[in-house]
Amino acid sequence: MDIKMIVTDLDGTLLRTDKTISEYTKNTLAQCREAGIKLVYATGRGGSDSVISPGCFDARINMNGAIAKIGETVIYERPISYDIARPFLIFCDDKGLKVTSQSESIHYSNFNVSDIWPWINNFEIVNFISHDVDAQKIYLVGLQPGDLDFINSKLPDELYMVIANDGLLMIMHKEATKSRAVSAIAGYWGIKQSEIMAFGDDLNDIDMLSFVGTSIATGNAFDEVKTVANHVCDTNDNDGVAKWLEGNVLGCHRDGSPNFHSESV
């Protein structure tokens, strides 16, 4: 198994449920880098500084693939033009839905974001009619029965939506996907698709897991995610990613022989 690039989702995958990362996992990731493997995280978050240092990774993918960077160099970017977003945001606002247009780490919202996520304070309450900043991601919270049908009827053709396991509805440009961002970063480094390994747990990880050469779902992943993955590792709370890497990647680099440990999929 010749793996040159490892991509991992954060929430529900690399991070424990309490959003921490163990020293064991940190050390395992460091060993992978020492072995010459590129490390990339791919998340729906706009940033991850509060949970993991970007310096531990060679590249990062944020907003489900809307932007990918190596250092501060943008490798891939697919924002939502505000000309496309404006009518949709106004429709949602008029219906009384809690909606945010996010660009990098700034949340442009029609509600107090910190009321739901106390750790987020970089938001502005705006009038979407006069607001004109392109979005990397749009999200809605607190949806009620019937809201999804309304949202889907108003969703522009250029966009797609996905619901995370915590009920958060995320909307991105159709070309803003984790797989496209992973492909762009791998191409920059000259890494083949077959040389990429990825870990995930949620529905927004499916396209990435389907794209890479070797895909692993965590034990806590949705069944749909486990179905598309090649293997299933332990849960996020039990350091599933690190255990898999230690047993099946670092072991290969040490003695040249893979040693797959996987639940049946």
C-alpha positions as CSV (number, residue, x, y, z in Angstrom):
1,M,0.0,0.0,0.0
2,D,1.7,3.2,-1.2
3,I,0.0,6.0,0.6
4,K,1.3,9.5,0.0
5,M,-1.5,11.6,1.2
6,I,-4.0,11.2,4.1
7,V,-7.1,13.3,4.4
8,T,-9.4,13.3,7.4
9,D,-12.6,15.0,8.4
10,L,-12.5,16.6,11.8
11,D,-15.9,16.5,13.7
12,G,-17.0,13.0,14.4
13,T,-13.8,11.6,12.8
14,L,-10.5,12.8,14.0
15,L,-12.0,14.8,17.0
16,R,-13.7,13.1,19.9
17,T,-17.3,14.0,20.7
18,D,-16.1,16.7,23.1
19,K,-14.0,18.3,20.3
20,T,-10.7,17.3,21.8
21,I,-7.8,15.3,20.2
22,S,-5.7,12.8,22.1
23,E,-2.0,12.9,22.5
24,Y,-1.9,9.5,21.0
25,T,-3.6,10.7,17.9
26,K,-1.3,13.8,17.7
27,N,1.7,11.6,18.0
28,T,0.4,9.1,15.3
29,L,-0.2,12.0,12.9
30,A,3.3,13.3,13.5
31,Q,4.8,9.9,12.8
32,C,2.9,9.8,9.4
33,R,4.4,13.2,8.5
34,E,7.9,12.0,9.5
35,A,7.3,9.1,7.2
36,G,6.9,11.6,4.3
37,I,3.1,11.3,4.0
38,K,1.2,14.6,3.4
39,L,-1.6,15.3,5.9
40,V,-4.7,17.2,5.0
41,Y,-7.9,17.9,7.0
42,A,-11.2,18.4,5.2
43,T,-14.0,20.0,7.2
44,G,-17.3,21.9,7.0
45,R,-15.9,24.4,9.4
46,G,-14.7,27.8,8.3
47,G,-11.6,27.4,10.6
48,S,-10.2,24.9,13.1
49,D,-7.7,26.9,15.1
50,S,-9.8,26.4,18.2
51,V,-9.5,22.6,18.1
52,I,-6.4,21.7,16.2
53,S,-3.3,23.6,15.0
54,P,-3.1,24.0,11.3
55,G,0.7,23.6,11.7
56,C,0.1,19.9,12.3
57,F,-1.2,19.5,8.7
58,D,0.3,20.2,5.3
59,A,-3.0,21.5,3.8
60,R,-6.5,22.3,4.9
61,I,-9.9,22.1,3.2
62,N,-12.7,24.2,4.7
63,M,-16.4,24.8,4.1
64,N,-16.9,21.3,2.6
65,G,-14.5,22.1,-0.2
66,A,-15.4,25.7,-0.9
67,I,-11.7,26.6,-0.2
68,A,-8.5,24.7,0.1
69,K,-5.1,26.1,1.1
70,I,-1.5,25.0,1.5
71,G,-0.2,27.4,4.0
72,E,-1.8,30.7,3.0
73,T,-1.8,29.8,-0.7
74,V,-5.3,29.1,-2.1
75,I,-5.2,25.9,-4.2
76,Y,-8.9,25.6,-4.9
77,E,-11.9,27.9,-4.3
78,R,-15.6,27.8,-5.3
79,P,-17.6,30.5,-3.5
80,I,-21.2,31.3,-4.0
81,S,-21.6,34.6,-5.8
82,Y,-23.8,37.0,-3.8
83,D,-25.9,37.6,-6.9
84,I,-26.9,34.0,-6.7
85,A,-27.2,33.9,-2.9
86,R,-29.1,37.1,-2.3
87,P,-32.6,36.0,-3.5
88,F,-32.4,32.8,-1.5
89,L,-31.2,34.5,1.7
90,I,-34.0,37.0,1.4
91,F,-36.6,34.2,0.9
92,C,-35.3,32.5,4.0
93,D,-35.2,35.7,6.1
94,D,-38.8,36.6,5.1
95,K,-39.9,33.1,6.1
96,G,-38.3,33.6,9.6
97,L,-35.6,31.0,9.2
98,K,-32.3,31.4,10.9
99,V,-29.8,31.7,8.1
100,T,-26.1,32.6,7.8
101,S,-23.9,33.5,4.8
102,Q,-20.4,32.5,5.9
103,S,-17.1,33.8,4.4
104,E,-13.9,32.5,5.9
105,S,-14.5,32.8,9.7
106,I,-17.1,35.6,9.5
107,H,-20.8,34.7,9.9
108,Y,-23.2,37.2,8.3
109,S,-26.5,36.3,9.9
110,N,-30.1,37.3,10.7
111,F,-29.7,36.0,14.3
112,N,-27.3,36.0,17.2
113,V,-25.0,33.1,16.3
114,S,-23.5,33.0,19.8
115,D,-27.0,32.1,21.2
116,I,-26.6,28.7,19.6
117,W,-22.7,28.4,19.6
118,P,-21.4,30.5,22.5
119,W,-17.8,30.1,21.3
120,I,-18.6,31.9,18.0
121,N,-18.3,35.7,18.3
122,N,-17.1,36.7,14.9
123,F,-20.6,37.3,13.4
124,E,-22.5,40.3,12.1
125,I,-26.3,40.7,12.0
126,V,-27.0,42.0,8.5
127,N,-29.8,43.0,6.1
128,F,-29.4,40.6,3.3
129,I,-31.0,43.1,0.8
130,S,-28.0,45.4,1.1
131,H,-25.3,42.8,2.0
132,D,-23.0,42.0,-0.9
133,V,-20.3,39.6,0.3
134,D,-19.8,36.3,-1.6
135,A,-20.4,33.2,0.6
136,Q,-18.3,30.1,0.9
137,K,-21.1,28.4,2.7
138,I,-24.7,29.1,3.7
139,Y,-26.2,27.4,6.7
140,L,-29.5,27.2,8.4
141,V,-30.4,26.0,12.0
142,G,-33.5,25.3,14.0
143,L,-35.4,23.9,11.0
144,Q,-39.0,22.7,11.5
145,P,-41.1,20.1,9.6
146,G,-41.8,21.5,6.1
147,D,-38.9,23.9,6.1
148,L,-36.8,21.5,3.9
149,D,-39.4,21.5,1.2
150,F,-39.5,25.3,1.1
151,I,-35.7,25.5,1.1
152,N,-35.4,23.0,-1.7
153,S,-38.0,24.8,-3.8
154,K,-36.0,28.1,-3.5
155,L,-32.5,26.6,-3.8
156,P,-30.7,28.0,-6.9
157,D,-29.6,25.4,-9.5
158,E,-25.9,26.2,-8.9
159,L,-26.1,25.1,-5.3
160,Y,-26.6,21.9,-3.3
161,M,-27.4,21.2,0.3
162,V,-26.4,18.5,2.8
163,I,-27.6,17.9,6.4
164,A,-25.0,17.1,9.1
165,N,-25.6,14.6,11.8
166,D,-26.4,17.5,14.3
167,G,-29.2,18.8,12.1
168,L,-27.2,21.7,10.6
169,L,-28.2,22.3,7.0
170,M,-25.3,23.4,4.9
171,I,-25.5,24.8,1.3
172,M,-22.5,25.2,-1.0
173,H,-21.7,25.7,-4.7
174,K,-22.1,22.5,-6.6
175,E,-18.4,22.6,-7.4
176,A,-17.5,23.1,-3.7
177,T,-17.0,19.5,-2.6
178,K,-14.4,17.8,-0.6
179,S,-13.5,15.5,-3.5
180,R,-12.7,18.4,-5.8
181,A,-10.6,20.1,-3.2
182,V,-8.7,16.9,-2.5
183,S,-8.1,16.4,-6.2
184,A,-6.7,19.9,-6.5
185,I,-4.3,19.5,-3.6
186,A,-3.2,16.1,-4.8
187,G,-2.6,17.5,-8.3
188,Y,-0.5,20.3,-6.9
189,W,1.7,17.8,-5.2
190,G,1.7,15.3,-8.1
191,I,0.0,12.6,-6.0
192,K,-2.1,10.0,-7.7
193,Q,-5.7,9.3,-6.8
194,S,-4.8,5.8,-5.8
195,E,-2.2,7.1,-3.4
196,I,-4.8,9.0,-1.3
197,M,-6.4,7.7,1.9
198,A,-9.4,9.4,3.6
199,F,-11.4,9.1,6.8
200,G,-14.9,10.3,7.4
201,D,-18.2,9.8,9.3
202,D,-20.9,12.1,7.9
203,L,-22.9,12.5,4.7
204,N,-20.7,15.3,3.4
205,D,-17.8,12.9,3.5
206,I,-19.3,10.5,1.0
207,D,-18.0,12.1,-2.2
208,M,-14.5,12.3,-0.8
209,L,-14.5,8.7,0.4
210,S,-15.8,7.6,-3.0
211,F,-13.0,9.5,-4.8
212,V,-9.9,8.4,-3.0
213,G,-7.9,5.2,-3.4
214,T,-8.5,3.9,0.2
215,S,-11.5,5.0,2.2
216,I,-12.2,4.4,5.9
217,A,-15.4,5.2,7.8
218,T,-15.3,5.6,11.6
219,G,-17.3,3.1,13.7
220,N,-19.7,5.9,14.6
221,A,-20.3,6.9,11.0
222,F,-23.7,6.9,9.3
223,D,-24.5,3.6,7.6
224,E,-24.5,5.3,4.2
225,V,-20.9,6.4,4.8
226,K,-19.9,2.9,5.9
227,T,-21.4,1.5,2.8
228,V,-19.2,3.5,0.4
229,A,-16.0,3.1,2.5
230,N,-13.5,0.3,1.8
231,H,-13.0,-0.3,5.6
232,V,-14.4,0.7,9.0
233,C,-12.1,1.6,11.9
234,D,-12.9,2.2,15.6
235,T,-15.0,5.2,16.7
236,N,-13.8,8.8,17.0
237,D,-14.0,8.6,20.8
238,N,-11.7,5.5,20.7
239,D,-9.0,7.1,18.5
240,G,-10.2,5.1,15.4
241,V,-8.2,7.1,12.9
242,A,-4.9,6.9,14.8
243,K,-5.4,3.1,15.5
244,W,-6.0,2.5,11.8
245,L,-2.9,4.6,10.8
246,E,-0.7,2.8,13.3
247,G,-1.8,-0.6,12.3
248,N,-2.1,-0.2,8.5
249,V,0.0,2.7,7.3
250,L,2.9,3.2,9.7
251,G,3.3,-0.6,9.9
252,C,3.6,-0.7,6.1
253,H,6.3,2.0,6.2
254,R,8.2,0.0,8.8
255,D,8.1,-3.5,7.3
256,G,6.5,-3.0,3.8
257,S,3.5,-5.2,4.5
258,P,-0.1,-3.9,5.0
259,N,-2.0,-5.3,8.0
260,F,-5.6,-4.3,7.5
261,H,-7.8,-4.4,10.6
262,S,-11.4,-3.6,9.7
263,E,-15.0,-4.3,10.6
264,S,-17.0,-5.8,7.8
265,V,-18.6,-3.3,5.5
